[in-house]
Amino acid sequence: MGNLAYSETYTIDDYRQWEGDWELIYGDAYAMAPSPMYSHQFTSLKIARQFDEKLEECEACSAIIEMDWEVSGDTVVRPDVMVICYEPGERLSKRPEIVIEVVSPTSARRDEILKPELYKSEGVPYYILVYPDSKKAKVYELIDYEYRKVGDFGDERYKFETDKCSIAFEFGLIWRRSK
């Protein structure tokens, strides 16, 4: 018998029964690494905290950390931080305004290649890749159905504009300070 290519795909119903941490992208299962390293968690918390504080005055938007976004029947992702501008149910099924991924060696390929295509196809207005080791964030904005790089940010400020609010985000506040 010859070598037959076989690829098993999964649905959201399968996903809901799995144990452990997984993402499901276009029917393909991706095991998430064990609990993220300290710098990853520290950076995610700083990002979420700042977005949360900046959104205090905005009644429509909120920051969410480590929550599943059920994109479709075969796709569920768990970005590190999201900004949503709607009142969610128990599950997120609508697109966020901003998606932030804190990049680690185990997630880099998925965060830099696979997920931007997914987020672009779903119309996510802003996608941010954050690199804690180099203290750099790459900000992309969806313009004419393509992500265009706004810039690399270290200590700079950037103003995100959503349909519901403006968020002046200070990237310098998310990095671990040297003693």
Residue pairs with C-beta under 8 A, 6 or more apart in sequence:
7 28
9 26
9 27
9 28
9 74
10 24
10 27
10 28
10 29
10 74
11 27
11 73
11 74
12 24
12 70
12 72
12 73
12 74
12 75
12 76
14 24
15 22
15 24
15 29
15 76
18 29
20 31
20 32
21 31
21 32
21 78
22 29
22 30
22 31
22 32
22 76
23 29
23 30
23 32
23 76
23 77
23 78
23 110
24 30
24 74
24 75
24 76
24 77
25 75
25 77
25 110
25 114
25 115
25 118
26 74
26 75
26 118
27 74
27 75
30 110
32 78
33 104
33 106
33 107
35 41
36 44
36 102
36 104
37 104
39 132
39 133
39 176
40 80
40 102
40 104
40 132
42 132
42 176
43 102
43 130
43 132
43 174
43 175
43 176
44 65
44 66
44 80
44 81
44 100
44 102
45 65
46 173
46 174
46 175
47 80
47 81
47 100
47 102
47 130
47 174
48 63
48 64
48 65
48 81
50 169
50 170
50 173
50 174
51 63
51 81
51 83
51 98
51 167
51 169
52 62
52 63
54 167
54 168
54 169
55 61
55 62
55 63
55 83
55 165
55 167
57 165
58 85
58 164
58 165
58 167
60 85
60 86
60 164
60 165
61 83
61 84
61 85
61 97
61 162
61 164
61 165
61 167
62 83
62 84
63 81
63 82
63 83
64 81
64 82
64 83
64 84
64 88
64 92
64 96
65 80
65 81
66 78
66 80
67 78
67 82
67 92
68 76
68 77
68 78
68 91
68 92
69 76
69 77
69 78
69 79
69 82
69 92
69 93
69 95
69 96
70 76
70 91
70 92
70 93
71 77
71 93
71 95
71 118
71 122
75 118
77 115
77 118
79 96
79 99
79 100
79 101
80 100
80 101
80 102
80 130
81 98
81 99
81 100
81 102
82 92
82 96
82 98
82 99
82 100
83 96
83 97
83 98
83 160
83 162
83 167
84 92
84 94
84 96
84 97
85 97
85 162
85 163
85 164
85 165
86 94
88 94
95 122
95 123
95 124
96 124
97 124
97 125
97 126
97 160
97 162
97 163
97 164
98 124
98 125
98 126
98 127
98 128
98 160
98 162
99 115
99 119
99 124
99 126
99 127
99 128
100 128
100 130
101 107
101 111
101 115
101 127
101 128
101 129
101 130
102 130
102 132
103 111
103 112
103 129
103 130
103 131
111 129
112 129
115 127
116 127
116 140
116 147
119 127
119 147
120 127
120 142
120 145
120 146
120 147
123 142
124 142
125 141
125 142
125 162
126 139
126 140
126 141
126 142
126 160
127 139
127 140
127 142
127 147
128 137
128 138
128 139
128 140
129 137
129 138
129 140
130 136
130 137
130 174
131 137
131 138
132 175
132 176
135 154
135 175
136 152
136 153
136 154
137 152
137 153
137 154
137 171
137 174
138 149
138 151
138 152
138 153
139 149
139 150
139 151
139 152
139 153
139 158
140 147
140 148
140 149
140 150
141 147
141 148
141 150
142 148
150 158
151 158
153 171
154 171
154 172
154 175
155 171
155 172
156 171
156 172
157 168
157 169
157 170
157 171
157 172
158 168
158 169
158 171
159 166
159 167
159 168
159 169
160 166
160 167
160 169
